[in-house]
Amino acid sequence: MATGSARRRWAGLGMPADAVERTPRAEVDVALVLAVDSSGSISEQRLAMQIQGYLDAIRHPSFIEAVRGGRRGRIGLTFVTWTDARRQDQTVPWRVIGDQASAYGFAKAVQDALRPLPGWTSISGAIDFCTGLLLNNGYIATRRVIDISGDGANNDGRPVTEARDAAVAAGVTINGLPIIEVEPNLEEYYRDNVIGGPDSFVVVARDSGAFGAAVLRKLLVEVAGIEPPTAA
């Protein structure tokens, strides 16, 4: 749980001024940001792969069963695309997911996600933006999680470790899904610099074909609150 000072630090970050008033207060098992790299390093094929992986996972019966099996039987979910330190977009606003209809509705909204945009890769900017979304959404959440996927290391904005540590101090867990087709050492980079917080973990997508299965595996851990995998 974030302290009052931590909440003041993030107040308004990543949210319109009236967003809290417009977001219905709800008790959820987890508030989860799906944050997808759409920077210039991402080809249209890999962006489409990321988006399709999330679409398939959100509509999968196992995901819906995991959501309904929680203590409250619902989660808060939003979808973010990000590039450099100045460019993050909350593509799909916060929605409460508690059944097949709401999961399918969210997946349909994700299909309108942006194409790749020119720009550097700022994981730190994405973490800062997503932390603001989590701390200002109005939900009462047992856990707050950022789910970062991408194919490159941080090369814009403040050091990613600073953003990670600030998010963790505010009560946020960051999990990673690196795509290692371009940078073979990205898994180690994510483990050392990106993930953080209670039970944080990495699930690796070693190629385009493995991404969908990796997304589903990670979402089931995040939603069900079970022990994270010991190896990616």
C-alpha positions as CSV (number, residue, x, y, z in Angstrom):
1,M,0.0,0.0,0.0
2,A,1.4,3.4,-1.0
3,T,2.0,6.0,1.7
4,G,0.4,9.4,1.6
5,S,3.7,11.0,0.4
6,A,4.0,8.4,-2.3
7,R,0.5,9.0,-3.5
8,R,1.2,12.8,-3.7
9,R,4.3,12.0,-5.8
10,W,2.2,10.2,-8.4
11,A,-0.9,12.3,-8.1
12,G,-2.2,13.1,-11.6
13,L,0.6,11.3,-13.4
14,G,-0.8,9.4,-16.3
15,M,-4.4,10.3,-15.5
16,P,-6.7,13.2,-16.7
17,A,-7.6,15.5,-13.9
18,D,-11.1,14.1,-13.5
19,A,-10.2,10.5,-14.2
20,V,-10.7,9.3,-10.6
21,E,-14.2,10.9,-10.5
22,R,-15.0,9.2,-13.8
23,T,-13.7,5.8,-12.7
24,P,-16.2,3.8,-10.6
25,R,-14.8,2.7,-7.3
26,A,-14.7,-1.1,-7.2
27,E,-13.0,-3.7,-5.1
28,V,-10.8,-5.9,-7.3
29,D,-8.3,-8.7,-6.7
30,V,-5.6,-7.0,-8.8
31,A,-5.3,-3.8,-10.7
32,L,-3.2,-4.7,-13.8
33,V,-1.6,-2.5,-16.5
34,L,-0.7,-4.2,-19.7
35,A,2.1,-2.0,-21.0
36,V,3.2,-2.8,-24.6
37,D,6.3,-1.4,-26.4
38,S,5.3,0.3,-29.6
39,S,8.5,2.2,-30.2
40,G,10.5,2.4,-33.4
41,S,12.5,-0.7,-32.5
42,I,9.3,-2.7,-32.7
43,S,8.4,-3.9,-36.2
44,E,4.7,-3.9,-37.2
45,Q,4.9,-7.7,-37.1
46,R,6.2,-7.8,-33.5
47,L,3.7,-5.2,-32.4
48,A,0.9,-7.2,-34.0
49,M,2.3,-10.3,-32.3
50,Q,2.2,-8.6,-28.9
51,I,-1.4,-7.3,-29.4
52,Q,-2.6,-10.7,-30.7
53,G,-1.0,-12.5,-27.8
54,Y,-2.9,-10.3,-25.3
55,L,-6.1,-10.7,-27.3
56,D,-5.8,-14.5,-27.3
57,A,-4.9,-14.6,-23.6
58,I,-7.7,-12.3,-22.4
59,R,-10.2,-14.3,-24.3
60,H,-8.8,-17.7,-23.1
61,P,-11.2,-19.7,-20.9
62,S,-8.3,-20.3,-18.4
63,F,-7.8,-16.5,-18.0
64,I,-11.5,-15.9,-17.4
65,E,-11.6,-18.9,-14.9
66,A,-8.7,-17.4,-13.0
67,V,-10.4,-14.0,-12.8
68,R,-13.6,-15.5,-11.5
69,G,-11.7,-17.7,-9.1
70,G,-10.3,-14.8,-7.1
71,R,-11.6,-13.7,-3.7
72,R,-13.6,-10.9,-5.3
73,G,-14.0,-12.5,-8.7
74,R,-13.0,-9.5,-10.7
75,I,-9.9,-7.5,-11.7
76,G,-9.2,-3.9,-13.0
77,L,-7.5,-3.9,-16.4
78,T,-6.1,-1.3,-18.7
79,F,-3.9,-1.4,-21.8
80,V,-1.0,1.1,-22.5
81,T,1.3,1.5,-25.5
82,W,4.5,3.4,-25.0
83,T,7.6,4.6,-26.8
84,D,10.0,7.3,-25.5
85,A,10.0,9.2,-22.3
86,R,7.3,11.6,-23.5
87,R,5.0,9.2,-25.3
88,Q,2.7,6.9,-23.5
89,D,-1.0,6.2,-24.5
90,Q,-3.7,4.6,-22.3
91,T,-5.2,2.9,-25.4
92,V,-7.9,1.2,-23.4
93,P,-9.2,2.9,-20.2
94,W,-9.7,1.0,-16.9
95,R,-12.4,-1.6,-17.1
96,V,-13.6,-4.1,-14.5
97,I,-13.2,-7.7,-15.8
98,G,-15.3,-10.3,-14.1
99,D,-16.8,-12.6,-16.8
100,Q,-16.5,-13.7,-20.4
101,A,-18.5,-10.7,-21.8
102,S,-16.3,-8.1,-20.1
103,A,-13.1,-9.9,-21.1
104,Y,-14.2,-10.1,-24.7
105,G,-15.2,-6.5,-24.6
106,F,-11.8,-5.5,-23.4
107,A,-10.1,-7.6,-26.1
108,K,-12.2,-6.0,-28.8
109,A,-11.1,-2.5,-27.5
110,V,-7.4,-3.6,-27.6
111,Q,-7.8,-4.4,-31.4
112,D,-7.8,-0.6,-32.0
113,A,-4.2,-0.2,-30.5
114,L,-1.8,2.1,-32.2
115,R,0.8,1.1,-34.9
116,P,4.5,1.5,-34.2
117,L,5.6,5.1,-33.7
118,P,9.1,6.6,-34.3
119,G,10.9,7.0,-31.0
120,W,13.3,5.7,-28.5
121,T,12.6,3.0,-25.9
122,S,11.8,4.4,-22.4
123,I,10.9,1.6,-20.1
124,S,11.4,4.1,-17.2
125,G,8.8,6.5,-18.8
126,A,6.4,3.6,-19.1
127,I,6.8,2.6,-15.5
128,D,6.3,6.1,-14.3
129,F,3.2,6.6,-16.4
130,C,1.7,3.2,-15.4
131,T,2.4,3.8,-11.7
132,G,0.4,7.0,-11.9
133,L,-2.5,5.0,-13.5
134,L,-2.4,2.4,-10.7
135,L,-2.3,4.9,-7.8
136,N,-5.0,7.2,-9.2
137,N,-7.6,4.8,-10.7
138,G,-10.0,4.8,-7.7
139,Y,-10.0,1.0,-7.4
140,I,-9.6,-0.8,-4.1
141,A,-7.0,-3.4,-5.1
142,T,-5.3,-6.2,-3.2
143,R,-2.4,-6.0,-5.6
144,R,-1.2,-3.5,-8.2
145,V,0.9,-4.8,-11.1
146,I,2.5,-3.4,-14.2
147,D,3.0,-6.0,-17.0
148,I,5.9,-4.7,-19.3
149,S,6.6,-6.3,-22.7
150,G,9.1,-5.2,-25.2
151,D,12.2,-6.1,-27.3
152,G,14.8,-3.6,-26.1
153,A,16.6,-2.0,-23.2
154,N,15.8,1.4,-21.8
155,N,17.6,4.1,-23.9
156,D,15.6,7.3,-23.1
157,G,14.4,9.1,-19.9
158,R,15.7,8.6,-16.4
159,P,17.5,5.3,-15.4
160,V,15.0,2.5,-15.4
161,T,16.2,1.3,-12.0
162,E,15.1,4.6,-10.5
163,A,11.7,4.3,-12.0
164,R,11.4,0.7,-10.8
165,D,12.5,1.5,-7.3
166,A,10.1,4.4,-7.0
167,A,7.2,2.2,-8.2
168,V,8.1,-0.6,-5.8
169,A,8.2,1.9,-3.0
170,A,4.7,3.0,-3.9
171,G,3.4,-0.6,-3.5
172,V,3.5,-1.6,-7.2
173,T,4.9,-4.9,-8.6
174,I,6.5,-4.9,-12.0
175,N,6.7,-8.1,-14.1
176,G,8.4,-8.5,-17.5
177,L,7.9,-10.2,-20.8
178,P,11.0,-9.6,-22.9
179,I,11.0,-10.6,-26.5
180,I,14.6,-11.7,-27.1
181,E,14.7,-12.1,-30.9
182,V,16.6,-8.8,-31.2
183,E,18.6,-8.6,-28.0
184,P,19.6,-12.0,-26.7
185,N,20.7,-10.7,-23.2
186,L,17.3,-8.9,-22.7
187,E,16.1,-11.5,-20.2
188,E,19.0,-10.8,-17.9
189,Y,18.5,-7.1,-18.3
190,Y,14.9,-7.3,-17.3
191,R,15.7,-9.4,-14.3
192,D,18.4,-7.0,-13.1
193,N,16.8,-3.6,-14.0
194,V,13.1,-3.8,-14.8
195,I,11.2,-6.2,-12.5
196,G,10.6,-5.5,-8.8
197,G,8.2,-5.8,-6.0
198,P,6.6,-8.8,-4.2
199,D,6.7,-12.0,-6.3
200,S,7.9,-10.2,-9.4
201,F,9.1,-12.4,-12.2
202,V,10.0,-12.7,-15.9
203,V,8.5,-14.9,-18.6
204,V,10.5,-14.9,-21.8
205,A,9.2,-15.0,-25.4
206,R,12.1,-16.5,-27.3
207,D,10.5,-15.9,-30.7
208,S,7.3,-14.6,-32.2
209,G,5.5,-17.9,-32.1
210,A,6.1,-18.3,-28.3
211,F,4.7,-14.9,-27.4
212,G,1.0,-15.9,-27.1
213,A,1.7,-18.8,-24.8
214,A,4.1,-16.6,-22.7
215,V,1.4,-13.9,-22.3
216,L,-1.2,-16.4,-21.1
217,R,1.2,-18.1,-18.6
218,K,2.1,-14.7,-17.1
219,L,-1.4,-13.4,-16.9
220,L,-2.6,-16.6,-15.1
221,V,0.2,-16.1,-12.5
222,E,-0.6,-12.3,-12.1
223,V,-4.4,-12.8,-11.9
224,A,-4.5,-15.9,-9.8
225,G,-1.8,-14.6,-7.4
226,I,-0.1,-18.0,-7.4
227,E,3.6,-18.6,-7.0
228,P,5.6,-17.2,-9.9
229,P,7.6,-19.6,-12.1
230,T,11.1,-20.4,-10.9
231,A,12.5,-20.3,-14.5
232,A,11.3,-18.5,-17.6
